Amino acid sequence: MKVDVLEYYSKAEWSAIKSESSKHETPCVIIDLDIVKRKYQELGEHFPFSKIYYAVKANPAIPVLELLRDLGSNFDIASRYELDRILSLGVSPDRISYGNTIKKRADIRYFYEKGVRLFATDSEPDLRNIAKEAPGARVFCRILTEGSSTADWPLSRKFGCHPDMAIDLLVLAKDLGLVPAGISFHVGSQQREIGAWDSAIAKVRYIYDYLESEGIHLTLINMGGGFPANYISKTNSMDVYASEITRYLTEDFGDDLPEIILEPGRSLVGESGVIVSEVVLVSKKSSTGLDRWLYLDVGKFNGLIETWDESIKYPLYCEARGDDCEDYIIAGPTCDSQDIMYEFYRNPLPSYIKPGDRVYWLSCGAYTSSYASVEFNGFPPIPTYFVNSGSVE
């Protein structure tokens, strides 16, 4: 069954995206900034008690950052390069969090000298580096959480520490002259099981209570990201996420909530983007082979790295004539055997698709252009273009 593009975009949005894409060679990314704006406003409406720190890594394009800056967003930063970009746009450092727990001492000092005072940590060596290079800074400790099996892109194995270690680290933070502000967690990107937030918040409550008995009063909960975009696998709507997560918070913390931080990336920009690609070749591996291979001019190394292990399943749309569809193994253009996006998960596309036809990858606004390689096999980074569908007549 073919994808219905109008299940993902309104007629005005799709018209604006198609019109802009017709002006450019493939592959390219088209971003509808009005969708980003709508997603930001929806998140603020559903979580009115929270502060939004946009995860810049999801899409660091200047027009996206300028839009979010003007909407009042704060920013979750992972490197000094992201920091320089955000500061160049006139964002004040009090709207910035250094959310990477893996950082050089020199980078901590760089952030501190630029005015940033909010730092993430999850280990004693990093905490001691913060104390030395960013004296008096506020710190929050990231804990390990469950949810790997229900997140399409798990994140907790590399980052975070056991709750008992978090307690020790925040006690040490106070001893080192830092301000132990709170706890952070991330339940995994594209998290479809809302209950993952419940168990994480319960851990935070335990840490809060224990440290209160030790004379340390925490004031912040950073709930990270994890809110989904609309791909092939359906998810609950944002209002359902918000209703349940708000209930978890109030059950554990009452109506007088601590400062709540959200770090959305995918949920803000994912649905805003479409990758426009072109069919390069359609072939078989033997005369009696049942599988047909569809090679496109976009692949894992120039925008689609999240198809690794077929984790993120993007909706694919092609306007080739007719309704007859079949499944293809879909691969990219590079001379690398890993450059196969979907082999076991099959996307139905027109059976008479041919070289030169365009294939649109929907909901590709997050972690595509920012993940693209620089000149692997000589292919340049995928270019990005911007539209405002609200201005289309």
VEXDONU-501247 format. One record per residue (C-alpha): residue number from 1; residue in one letter; chain; x, y, z. Coordinates in steps of 0.2 Angstrom, whole numbers. Layout:
N
NODE  num  residu  chaine      X      Y      Z
NODE  NUM       a       A      X      Y      Z
...
//
This chain:
393
NODE  num  residu  chaine      X      Y      Z
NODE    1       m       A      0      0      0
NODE    2       k       A      7     17     -5
NODE    3       v       A     10     31      7
NODE    4       d       A     -3     44      7
NODE    5       v       A      7     60      8
NODE    6       l       A     -8     70     15
NODE    7       e       A     -7     59     31
NODE    8       y       A      9     68     34
NODE    9       y       A      7     86     27
NODE   10       s       A     -7     97     23
NODE   11       k       A    -11    102      5
NODE   12       a       A     -3    119      8
NODE   13       e       A     13    111     16
NODE   14       w       A     15     98      2
NODE   15       s       A     12    111    -11
NODE   16       a       A     26    122     -4
NODE   17       i       A     38    108     -2
NODE   18       k       A     35    101    -20
NODE   19       s       A     36    119    -27
NODE   20       e       A     53    122    -19
NODE   21       s       A     60    105    -23
NODE   22       s       A     56    107    -42
NODE   23       k       A     69    121    -42
NODE   24       h       A     83    110    -36
NODE   25       e       A     94     95    -41
NODE   26       t       A     93     80    -30
NODE   27       p       A     97     75    -17
NODE   28       c       A     92     89     -6
NODE   29       v       A     82     93     10
NODE   30       i       A     67    104     10
NODE   31       i       A     62    112     27
NODE   32       d       A     45    120     30
NODE   33       l       A     49    133     44
NODE   34       d       A     31    135     48
NODE   35       i       A     30    117     53
NODE   36       v       A     44    120     65
NODE   37       k       A     35    135     72
NODE   38       r       A     19    125     75
NODE   39       k       A     28    111     83
NODE   40       y       A     37    123     95
NODE   41       q       A     20    132    100
NODE   42       e       A     11    115    102
NODE   43       l       A     25    109    114
NODE   44       g       A     24    125    124
NODE   45       e       A      5    123    125
NODE   46       h       A      6    105    131
NODE   47       f       A     20    109    144
NODE   48       p       A     17    127    149
NODE   49       f       A     27    124    165
NODE   50       s       A     43    119    156
NODE   51       k       A     58    128    148
NODE   52       i       A     62    122    131
NODE   53       y       A     80    119    127
NODE   54       y       A     81    114    108
NODE   55       a       A     94    101    105
NODE   56       v       A    104    110     91
NODE   57       k       A    111     93     85
NODE   58       a       A     95     88     77
NODE   59       n       A     95    102     64
NODE   60       p       A    108    116     66
NODE   61       a       A    103    126     51
NODE   62       i       A    103    145     54
NODE   63       p       A     85    148     48
NODE   64       v       A     79    135     60
NODE   65       l       A     90    142     75
NODE   66       e       A     84    160     71
NODE   67       l       A     66    155     71
NODE   68       l       A     67    146     88
NODE   69       r       A     78    160     95
NODE   70       d       A     64    173     90
NODE   71       l       A     51    161     98
NODE   72       g       A     60    162    114
NODE   73       s       A     68    145    114
NODE   74       n       A     83    140    125
NODE   75       f       A     97    129    117
NODE   76       d       A    105    112    122
NODE   77       i       A    123    113    116
NODE   78       a       A    135     98    113
NODE   79       s       A    151    107    107
NODE   80       r       A    160    124    106
NODE   81       y       A    156    124     88
NODE   82       e       A    137    124     91
NODE   83       l       A    140    137    105
NODE   84       d       A    149    149     93
NODE   85       r       A    135    147     80
NODE   86       i       A    121    151     93
NODE   87       l       A    131    165    101
NODE   88       s       A    133    173     84
NODE   89       l       A    114    174     82
NODE   90       g       A    113    185     97
NODE   91       v       A    107    172    110
NODE   92       s       A    112    176    127
NODE   93       p       A    122    163    137
NODE   94       d       A    109    162    150
NODE   95       r       A     98    153    137
NODE   96       i       A    111    139    134
NODE   97       s       A    115    123    143
NODE   98       y       A    131    113    140
NODE   99       g       A    122     96    139
NODE  100       n       A    136     85    133
NODE  101       t       A    143     74    148
NODE  102       i       A    159     70    137
NODE  103       k       A    169     86    136
NODE  104       k       A    187     92    137
NODE  105       r       A    193    104    151
NODE  106       a       A    197    117    138
NODE  107       d       A    179    116    131
NODE  108       i       A    172    118    149
NODE  109       r       A    183    133    151
NODE  110       y       A    178    140    134
NODE  111       f       A    159    139    138
NODE  112       y       A    162    147    155
NODE  113       e       A    172    161    148
NODE  114       k       A    157    164    136
NODE  115       g       A    145    165    150
NODE  116       v       A    137    148    151
NODE  117       r       A    133    143    169
NODE  118       l       A    123    127    167
NODE  119       f       A    132    110    164
NODE  120       a       A    128     92    163
NODE  121       t       A    139     78    170
NODE  122       d       A    138     60    174
NODE  123       s       A    156     55    181
NODE  124       e       A    168     61    194
NODE  125       p       A    182     66    182
NODE  126       d       A    170     77    172
NODE  127       l       A    163     85    188
NODE  128       r       A    180     89    194
NODE  129       n       A    185     97    178
NODE  130       i       A    169    108    179
NODE  131       a       A    174    113    196
NODE  132       k       A    191    118    191
NODE  133       e       A    186    127    174
NODE  134       a       A    169    133    178
NODE  135       p       A    169    138    197
NODE  136       g       A    152    140    205
NODE  137       a       A    142    134    190
NODE  138       r       A    126    125    191
NODE  139       v       A    127    106    187
NODE  140       f       A    114     93    184
NODE  141       c       A    118     74    184
NODE  142       r       A    112     63    170
NODE  143       i       A    106     46    176
NODE  144       l       A    104     29    167
NODE  145       t       A     86     25    162
NODE  146       e       A     76     10    155
NODE  147       g       A     67     11    139
NODE  148       s       A     80      5    126
NODE  149       s       A     68     -9    119
NODE  150       t       A     54      4    116
NODE  151       a       A     64     18    108
NODE  152       d       A     68     17     90
NODE  153       w       A     85     26     94
NODE  154       p       A     91     21    111
NODE  155       l       A    103     33    120
NODE  156       s       A    105     28    138
NODE  157       r       A    120     15    137
NODE  158       k       A    133     28    133
NODE  159       f       A    127     42    144
NODE  160       g       A    121     43    162
NODE  161       c       A    126     34    178
NODE  162       h       A    117     24    191
NODE  163       p       A    106     34    203
NODE  164       d       A    117     30    218
NODE  165       m       A    132     37    209
NODE  166       a       A    122     53    204
NODE  167       i       A    119     55    223
NODE  168       d       A    137     54    227
NODE  169       l       A    142     66    212
NODE  170       l       A    130     79    218
NODE  171       v       A    136     78    236
NODE  172       l       A    154     80    229
NODE  173       a       A    148     95    218
NODE  174       k       A    143    104    233
NODE  175       d       A    159    101    241
NODE  176       l       A    169    107    226
NODE  177       g       A    160    124    226
NODE  178       l       A    147    120    212
NODE  179       v       A    128    122    214
NODE  180       p       A    120    104    213
NODE  181       a       A    105    109    203
NODE  182       g       A     96     93    198
NODE  183       i       A     94     77    188
NODE  184       s       A     93     74    170
NODE  185       f       A     88     58    160
NODE  186       h       A     84     53    142
NODE  187       v       A     72     39    139
NODE  188       g       A     78     37    121
NODE  189       s       A     75     45    105
NODE  190       q       A     58     42     96
NODE  191       q       A     52     34    112
NODE  192       r       A     35     26    109
NODE  193       e       A     32     19    127
NODE  194       i       A     26     34    138
NODE  195       g       A     28     24    153
NODE  196       a       A     47     25    151
NODE  197       w       A     45     43    159
NODE  198       d       A     36     36    174
NODE  199       s       A     50     25    180
NODE  200       a       A     63     39    176
NODE  201       i       A     53     52    186
NODE  202       a       A     52     40    201
NODE  203       k       A     71     38    201
NODE  204       v       A     72     57    201
NODE  205       r       A     60     58    216
NODE  206       y       A     71     45    226
NODE  207       i       A     87     55    223
NODE  208       y       A     78     71    227
NODE  209       d       A     72     64    244
NODE  210       y       A     89     56    248
NODE  211       l       A     99     72    245
NODE  212       e       A     86     83    255
NODE  213       s       A     90     72    270
NODE  214       e       A    108     76    267
NODE  215       g       A    104     95    266
NODE  216       i       A    105     97    248
NODE  217       h       A     89    104    240
NODE  218       l       A     88    101    221
NODE  219       t       A     78    113    210
NODE  220       l       A     79    106    192
NODE  221       i       A     73     91    182
NODE  222       n       A     79     90    164
NODE  223       m       A     68     77    155
NODE  224       g       A     78     77    139
NODE  225       g       A     70     73    123
NODE  226       g       A     62     57    117
NODE  227       f       A     46     64    110
NODE  228       p       A     42     57     93
NODE  229       a       A     40     62     75
NODE  230       n       A     28     54     63
NODE  231       y       A     36     40     54
NODE  232       i       A     29     23     47
NODE  233       s       A     27     17     65
NODE  234       k       A     13     27     73
NODE  235       t       A     14     35     90
NODE  236       n       A      3     43    102
NODE  237       s       A     -1     62     99
NODE  238       m       A      9     75    109
NODE  239       d       A     -7     79    120
NODE  240       v       A     -7     61    126
NODE  241       y       A     12     61    130
NODE  242       a       A      9     78    139
NODE  243       s       A     -6     72    149
NODE  244       e       A      3     56    155
NODE  245       i       A     20     64    159
NODE  246       t       A     12     78    168
NODE  247       r       A      2     66    179
NODE  248       y       A     18     56    183
NODE  249       l       A     26     73    188
NODE  250       t       A     12     78    199
NODE  251       e       A     10     61    207
NODE  252       d       A     29     62    212
NODE  253       f       A     31     80    215
NODE  254       g       A     14     88    218
NODE  255       d       A      8    104    211
NODE  256       d       A     24    113    216
NODE  257       l       A     35    107    202
NODE  258       p       A     54    110    201
NODE  259       e       A     61    119    186
NODE  260       i       A     57    107    172
NODE  261       i       A     68    107    156
NODE  262       l       A     64     98    140
NODE  263       e       A     77     96    126
NODE  264       p       A     66     92    111
NODE  265       g       A     75     89     94
NODE  266       r       A     66     76     83
NODE  267       s       A     49     81     89
NODE  268       l       A     52    100     84
NODE  269       v       A     60     98     67
NODE  270       g       A     58     80     61
NODE  271       e       A     41     82     52
NODE  272       s       A     47     99     44
NODE  273       g       A     58     91     32
NODE  274       v       A     58     80     16
NODE  275       i       A     73     73      7
NODE  276       v       A     70     73    -11
NODE  277       s       A     80     59    -20
NODE  278       e       A     81     52    -38
NODE  279       v       A     81     34    -44
NODE  280       v       A     98     30    -51
NODE  281       l       A     96     11    -55
NODE  282       v       A     83     -3    -53
NODE  283       s       A     91    -20    -55
NODE  284       k       A     91    -39    -49
NODE  285       k       A    106    -49    -44
NODE  286       s       A    101    -64    -54
NODE  287       s       A     89    -68    -69
NODE  288       t       A     78    -79    -57
NODE  289       g       A     80    -67    -42
NODE  290       l       A     64    -62    -33
NODE  291       d       A     72    -46    -25
NODE  292       r       A     73    -30    -35
NODE  293       w       A     86    -17    -29
NODE  294       l       A     82      1    -30
NODE  295       y       A     97     12    -30
NODE  296       l       A     95     31    -25
NODE  297       d       A    106     46    -26
NODE  298       v       A    104     48     -7
NODE  299       g       A    110     35      6
NODE  300       k       A    116     32     24
NODE  301       f       A    131     43     22
NODE  302       n       A    123     59     15
NODE  303       g       A    108     60     26
NODE  304       l       A    100     44     31
NODE  305       i       A    112     37     44
NODE  306       e       A     97     34     55
NODE  307       t       A     92     19     44
NODE  308       w       A    106     10     52
NODE  309       d       A    100     -7     58
NODE  310       e       A     84     -1     50
NODE  311       s       A     80      9     66
NODE  312       i       A     70     24     59
NODE  313       k       A     58     19     46
NODE  314       y       A     54     34     35
NODE  315       p       A     38     35     24
NODE  316       l       A     43     35      6
NODE  317       y       A     32     43     -8
NODE  318       c       A     34     42    -27
NODE  319       e       A     23     50    -39
NODE  320       a       A     26     37    -53
NODE  321       r       A     10     33    -62
NODE  322       g       A     -2     19    -57
NODE  323       d       A     -6     10    -41
NODE  324       d       A      3     -6    -43
NODE  325       c       A     17     -8    -30
NODE  326       e       A     30    -20    -25
NODE  327       d       A     44    -21    -12
NODE  328       y       A     62    -16    -15
NODE  329       i       A     78    -17     -7
NODE  330       i       A     83      1     -6
NODE  331       a       A    101      7     -6
NODE  332       g       A    112     22     -8
NODE  333       p       A    124     28    -21
NODE  334       t       A    141     25    -12
NODE  335       c       A    154     11    -14
NODE  336       d       A    151      4      3
NODE  337       s       A    142    -12      6
NODE  338       q       A    134     -4     22
NODE  339       d       A    125      9     11
NODE  340       i       A    109     -1     11
NODE  341       m       A     94      8     20
NODE  342       y       A     81     -5     20
NODE  343       e       A     83    -24     16
NODE  344       f       A     72    -33     28
NODE  345       y       A     59    -19     30
NODE  346       r       A     51    -17     13
NODE  347       n       A     44      0      7
NODE  348       p       A     30     -2     -6
NODE  349       l       A     34      9    -21
NODE  350       p       A     27      9    -39
NODE  351       s       A     32     -7    -48
NODE  352       y       A     36      2    -64
NODE  353       i       A     48     15    -55
NODE  354       k       A     62     19    -67
NODE  355       p       A     78     30    -66
NODE  356       g       A     75     48    -65
NODE  357       d       A     59     46    -55
NODE  358       r       A     59     56    -38
NODE  359       v       A     57     47    -22
NODE  360       y       A     52     58     -7
NODE  361       w       A     58     54     11
NODE  362       l       A     45     61     23
NODE  363       s       A     48     67     40
NODE  364       c       A     67     70     37
NODE  365       g       A     70     86     46
NODE  366       a       A     79     79     60
NODE  367       y       A     96     71     60
NODE  368       t       A     98     71     41
NODE  369       s       A    108     86     35
NODE  370       s       A    117     86     52
NODE  371       y       A    123     68     51
NODE  372       a       A    128     69     33
NODE  373       s       A    146     65     29
NODE  374       v       A    159     77     21
NODE  375       e       A    164     70      4
NODE  376       f       A    163     52      7
NODE  377       n       A    166     45    -11
NODE  378       g       A    166     63    -16
NODE  379       f       A    148     66    -13
NODE  380       p       A    145     83     -5
NODE  381       p       A    135     86     11
NODE  382       i       A    116     86      6
NODE  383       p       A    110    104      3
NODE  384       t       A     95    111     13
NODE  385       y       A     82    124      7
NODE  386       f       A     68    132     16
NODE  387       v       A     50    137     14
NODE  388       n       A     36    144     23
NODE  389       s       A     20    135     18
NODE  390       g       A      9    148     27
NODE  391       s       A     14    161     14
NODE  392       v       A      9    150      0
NODE  393       e       A     -8    155     -8
//
